[in-house]
Amino acid sequence: MPGSSETPAIEFSTAPPPLPPAASDVASFPRAAFWDRLAAFVLDVILVIVAKELLDINERDSTPFLLLLAYHIGFWTWKGTTVGGIICQLRVVRVDGAPLRFADALVRGLSSIFSLAVLGLGCLWILKDSERQAWHDKIAGTYVVKVPRNWPL
């Protein structure tokens, strides 16, 4: 009505929030470049060393190595990435697009020891491989993909 002092009604949407993208969508993202993966790994190493120092963990020769391995396996299982991976916008997915399970992360972590032990050749394989997979990715059946900055964890 003209001249009426009624305020218009505010409508609230009752639509459910959008669903997260399907797991198979993640596998369709571009494969991560070697330098992105190296940057994420360096960030993770720095984080683990700082955490080790802050926690004042007794120094043994294998302690940093075991902490780094446990850190990677734990984060891959929990979030499909690590803190370095989050910063560099990387996710680890299985070749079928599904998220990593503990068994996948464990196989990937243990086989990465082999990739590094042969003078890093297994990691450098990313530069040659058309799918940008390191040896440990091939063994575990995983890809590392680059996701958009706003991609949910």
C-alpha positions as CSV (number, residue, x, y, z in Angstrom):
1,M,0.0,0.0,0.0
2,P,1.3,3.5,-0.8
3,G,2.3,5.4,2.3
4,S,2.3,2.2,4.4
5,S,5.0,1.9,7.1
6,E,5.3,-1.9,6.7
7,T,8.8,-3.1,6.2
8,P,9.3,-5.7,3.5
9,A,9.7,-9.3,4.7
10,I,13.1,-10.8,4.7
11,E,13.3,-14.2,3.1
12,F,15.7,-16.8,4.4
13,S,16.9,-19.6,2.2
14,T,16.2,-23.0,3.5
15,A,18.3,-24.7,0.9
16,P,21.0,-26.9,2.2
17,P,24.6,-25.8,1.8
18,P,26.3,-26.9,-1.3
19,L,27.8,-30.3,-1.2
20,P,31.6,-30.7,-1.3
21,P,32.9,-31.7,-4.7
22,A,33.1,-35.4,-5.4
23,A,36.3,-37.1,-4.7
24,S,36.8,-38.0,-8.3
25,D,36.8,-34.2,-9.1
26,V,40.0,-33.8,-7.2
27,A,41.8,-36.3,-9.4
28,S,40.9,-34.2,-12.5
29,F,42.9,-31.2,-11.2
30,P,46.3,-30.7,-12.9
31,R,49.2,-32.7,-11.5
32,A,51.5,-30.8,-9.2
33,A,54.8,-29.6,-10.6
34,F,58.1,-30.8,-9.1
35,W,58.9,-27.4,-7.7
36,D,55.6,-27.1,-5.9
37,R,56.1,-30.5,-4.3
38,L,59.7,-29.7,-3.3
39,A,58.5,-26.4,-1.7
40,A,55.8,-28.2,0.3
41,F,58.3,-30.8,1.4
42,V,60.9,-28.1,2.5
43,L,58.1,-26.3,4.5
44,D,57.1,-29.6,6.2
45,V,60.8,-30.4,7.1
46,I,61.1,-26.9,8.7
47,L,57.9,-27.4,10.6
48,V,58.9,-30.8,12.0
49,I,62.3,-29.5,13.0
50,V,60.8,-26.5,14.8
51,A,58.3,-28.8,16.5
52,K,61.0,-31.2,17.6
53,E,63.0,-28.3,19.1
54,L,59.9,-26.8,20.8
55,L,58.9,-30.2,22.3
56,D,62.5,-30.7,23.4
57,I,62.5,-34.3,22.1
58,N,65.7,-36.2,23.0
59,E,68.1,-36.2,20.1
60,R,68.7,-39.6,18.4
61,D,70.0,-40.1,14.9
62,S,66.6,-41.4,13.7
63,T,64.3,-39.1,15.6
64,P,63.9,-36.3,12.9
65,F,63.4,-38.9,10.2
66,L,60.8,-40.9,12.2
67,L,58.9,-37.7,13.1
68,L,58.8,-36.6,9.5
69,L,57.6,-40.0,8.4
70,A,54.9,-40.1,11.1
71,Y,53.9,-36.4,10.3
72,H,53.4,-37.2,6.6
73,I,51.5,-40.4,7.1
74,G,49.3,-38.8,9.7
75,F,48.4,-35.7,7.7
76,W,47.9,-37.6,4.5
77,T,45.5,-39.9,6.2
78,W,43.7,-37.1,8.1
79,K,43.6,-34.3,5.5
80,G,45.0,-35.7,2.2
81,T,47.8,-33.1,2.5
82,T,50.3,-31.6,4.9
83,V,50.8,-28.1,6.2
84,G,53.3,-27.5,3.4
85,G,50.8,-29.0,1.0
86,I,48.1,-26.6,2.2
87,I,50.3,-23.6,1.7
88,C,51.4,-24.8,-1.8
89,Q,47.8,-25.8,-2.6
90,L,48.5,-29.5,-3.0
91,R,46.4,-32.6,-2.3
92,V,47.3,-36.3,-2.5
93,V,44.6,-38.5,-4.0
94,R,44.4,-42.1,-5.1
95,V,44.4,-42.6,-8.9
96,D,40.7,-43.5,-8.7
97,G,40.1,-40.0,-7.1
98,A,39.3,-41.3,-3.7
99,P,40.9,-39.8,-0.6
100,L,43.8,-41.6,1.0
101,R,43.2,-44.2,3.6
102,F,45.7,-45.0,6.3
103,A,47.0,-48.0,4.3
104,D,47.6,-45.9,1.3
105,A,49.4,-43.2,3.3
106,L,51.5,-45.8,5.0
107,V,52.6,-47.5,1.7
108,R,53.3,-44.0,0.2
109,G,55.3,-43.0,3.2
110,L,57.4,-46.1,3.4
111,S,58.0,-46.3,-0.3
112,S,59.1,-42.6,-0.3
113,I,62.1,-43.8,1.7
114,F,63.1,-45.8,-1.3
115,S,62.5,-42.9,-3.6
116,L,64.9,-40.8,-1.5
117,A,67.4,-43.5,-0.7
118,V,68.5,-43.9,-4.3
119,L,70.0,-40.4,-4.4
120,G,66.5,-38.9,-4.8
121,L,66.1,-40.5,-8.2
122,G,62.6,-41.7,-7.3
123,C,61.6,-38.1,-6.5
124,L,63.3,-36.6,-9.6
125,W,61.2,-39.1,-11.6
126,I,58.4,-36.5,-11.4
127,L,60.4,-34.4,-14.0
128,K,60.3,-37.2,-16.5
129,D,57.0,-38.9,-15.9
130,S,54.0,-37.8,-18.0
131,E,51.7,-38.2,-15.0
132,R,54.2,-36.4,-12.7
133,Q,54.3,-39.3,-10.4
134,A,57.3,-40.1,-8.2
135,W,58.2,-43.8,-7.6
136,H,56.3,-43.7,-4.3
137,D,53.2,-42.4,-6.1
138,K,53.4,-45.2,-8.6
139,I,53.8,-47.8,-5.8
140,A,51.0,-46.4,-3.7
141,G,48.7,-45.5,-6.6
142,T,48.5,-41.8,-5.9
143,Y,48.7,-38.5,-7.6
144,V,49.6,-35.1,-6.2
145,V,47.3,-32.4,-7.6
146,K,47.3,-28.6,-7.5
147,V,43.9,-27.4,-6.2
148,P,42.4,-23.9,-6.2
149,R,43.3,-21.7,-3.2
150,N,39.7,-21.9,-1.8
151,W,39.5,-25.7,-2.1
152,P,38.1,-27.1,1.2
153,L,40.3,-29.3,3.4
